[in-house]
Each structure stands twice: as structure tokens, then as C-alpha cells.
């Protein structure tokens, strides 16, 4: 059986380089994952924003329509029913 040899400065430098490379790789994977999540979240947010905008436009049109109808009713009432 081979006896363990003492750790050299070269061994430590190699280990440090390997650890730094592994750390860099993990950081890259994490950043890619967060970037993909952010892209999907941004697409969903834009979709929700467009939906809200469409609802606001529809509600505004309906409100304008109701206002016009109320004005017409008021005119008829003020003119004594003659229109």
C-alpha cells in the first residue's frame, strides 16, 4: 500500500484553480437560470399589462356609452318627453 505524501504548494494551487473553476461554473448556471426566469416573468408581466389595458379601454367605452345614454334621457325629460 502506498503511503500518503505531503501536500505541496503545487497541489494547493491546482486545488484552488479547480475550486475557482467549479465556483465560476456554478455562478454561470445560476445566472442563466435567473435570466431565463426573468425573461418568462417579463413576458407574463407584459401579457398581464396588455390585458389590464384592454379591460381599461373596454370599461372606458362602456362608461362613455352610459354617459351618452344618460344625457339623452335627461334631454328628453327636460323637453317634456318630446324628442
Secondary structure in CASP SS format (residue, H / E / C, confidence):
PFRMAT SS
TARGET T0000
AUTHOR 0000-0000-0000
METHOD secondary structure of the structure
MODEL  1
X C 1.00
X C 1.00
X C 1.00
X C 1.00
X C 1.00
X C 1.00
X C 1.00
X C 1.00
X H 1.00
X H 1.00
X H 1.00
X H 1.00
X H 1.00
X H 1.00
X H 1.00
X H 1.00
X H 1.00
X H 1.00
X H 1.00
X H 1.00
X H 1.00
X H 1.00
X H 1.00
X H 1.00
X H 1.00
X H 1.00
X H 1.00
X H 1.00
X H 1.00
X H 1.00
X H 1.00
X H 1.00
X H 1.00
X H 1.00
X H 1.00
X H 1.00
X H 1.00
X H 1.00
X H 1.00
X H 1.00
X H 1.00
X H 1.00
X H 1.00
X H 1.00
X H 1.00
X H 1.00
X H 1.00
X H 1.00
X H 1.00
X H 1.00
X H 1.00
X H 1.00
X H 1.00
X H 1.00
X H 1.00
X H 1.00
X H 1.00
X H 1.00
X H 1.00
X H 1.00
X H 1.00
X H 1.00
X H 1.00
X H 1.00
X H 1.00
X H 1.00
X H 1.00
X H 1.00
X H 1.00
X H 1.00
X H 1.00
X H 1.00
X H 1.00
X H 1.00
X H 1.00
X H 1.00
X H 1.00
X H 1.00
X C 1.00
X C 1.00
X C 1.00
X C 1.00
X C 1.00
END
